Amino acid sequence: MAPRYPVRQEDFLYDLHWTEAMDKLFIEVLLDQQAIGNFIPGELNESALHICMHVINNTFNQTFSYRYCLGRLAMLEKRYRVFYWLKRKHGVKYNEETNTVTAPEHVWDEIFQLNEFSIAYQEFGEPRWNDLKVLFDGLNYETKNVKPEVIDISDDSDTNDIGNVDALPKPSSQKIS
């Protein structure tokens, strides 16, 4: 089936200054930094980003700033988050072999309304999916907006104190030195 909204994936993933080759090297350096404990998903990672900035600038004879590299990291995280969400969306099938997602037209329409960036994946999967999983799998996007489960414990004297906080052993008042 031809894409409903014809766009080039590259138009979503890169910009006029940032190329696929730069993206590949950026991710490789981030993975190296993660392996030595210098990159932790969800943290500031200033040192790792400065190293990435210097490697990219020296390799491609560019002058990208720390702020620009921070934006590229945010883009990688967005790509991970959107593709992670898309793969789990009801009606979407992910083919690991071909790295593609398919869905009926009405499901795509719903997806595009919920997240415009997902249009980037209507024909192809995330080109760096395996690497992005390694970088960002520590972040759990499914539980961020989930309300906590409320458990109602009723007072029932026939339970032999099961679930009764008063029945639990009390901590010792002795000080440990």
DABELWO-V463732 format. One record per residue. N is the residue number from 0. RES is the residue in one small letter. D_LAST is the distance of its C-alpha to the last C-alpha in whole Angstrom. Layout:
BEGIN
N_RES_D_LAST / N_RES_D_LAST
END
This chain:
BEGIN
0_m_71 / 1_a_72 / 2_p_69 / 3_r_69 / 4_y_68 / 5_p_69 / 6_v_67 / 7_r_66 / 8_q_62 / 9_e_62 / 10_d_63 / 11_f_60 / 12_l_57 / 13_y_59 / 14_d_60 / 15_l_63 / 16_h_61 / 17_w_58 / 18_t_60 / 19_e_59 / 20_a_58 / 21_m_56 / 22_d_54 / 23_k_54 / 24_l_52 / 25_f_50 / 26_i_48 / 27_e_48 / 28_v_46 / 29_l_44 / 30_l_43 / 31_d_43 / 32_q_40 / 33_q_38 / 34_a_38 / 35_i_36 / 36_g_34 / 37_n_36 / 38_f_37 / 39_i_35 / 40_p_38 / 41_g_37 / 42_e_36 / 43_l_37 / 44_n_38 / 45_e_40 / 46_s_40 / 47_a_41 / 48_l_44 / 49_h_45 / 50_i_45 / 51_c_47 / 52_m_49 / 53_h_50 / 54_v_51 / 55_i_53 / 56_n_55 / 57_n_55 / 58_t_57 / 59_f_59 / 60_n_60 / 61_q_59 / 62_t_57 / 63_f_54 / 64_s_52 / 65_y_48 / 66_r_49 / 67_y_52 / 68_c_49 / 69_l_47 / 70_g_50 / 71_r_50 / 72_l_47 / 73_a_47 / 74_m_50 / 75_l_49 / 76_e_46 / 77_k_49 / 78_r_51 / 79_y_48 / 80_r_47 / 81_v_51 / 82_f_52 / 83_y_49 / 84_w_50 / 85_l_53 / 86_k_53 / 87_r_51 / 88_k_54 / 89_h_56 / 90_g_59 / 91_v_58 / 92_k_58 / 93_y_57 / 94_n_58 / 95_e_56 / 96_e_59 / 97_t_61 / 98_n_58 / 99_t_60 / 100_v_59 / 101_t_62 / 102_a_63 / 103_p_66 / 104_e_67 / 105_h_66 / 106_v_62 / 107_w_63 / 108_d_64 / 109_e_61 / 110_i_59 / 111_f_61 / 112_q_61 / 113_l_57 / 114_n_56 / 115_e_59 / 116_f_57 / 117_s_57 / 118_i_61 / 119_a_60 / 120_y_59 / 121_q_62 / 122_e_64 / 123_f_61 / 124_g_58 / 125_e_55 / 126_p_56 / 127_r_52 / 128_w_51 / 129_n_49 / 130_d_47 / 131_l_47 / 132_k_45 / 133_v_43 / 134_l_42 / 135_f_41 / 136_d_40 / 137_g_37 / 138_l_38 / 139_n_39 / 140_y_42 / 141_e_43 / 142_t_40 / 143_k_40 / 144_n_42 / 145_v_42 / 146_k_41 / 147_p_38 / 148_e_39 / 149_v_39 / 150_i_38 / 151_d_39 / 152_i_38 / 153_s_40 / 154_d_39 / 155_d_41 / 156_s_40 / 157_d_41 / 158_t_38 / 159_n_36 / 160_d_33 / 161_i_33 / 162_g_32 / 163_n_31 / 164_v_28 / 165_d_28 / 166_a_28 / 167_l_25 / 168_p_22 / 169_k_19 / 170_p_16 / 171_s_13 / 172_s_13 / 173_q_9 / 174_k_6 / 175_i_4 / 176_s_0
END
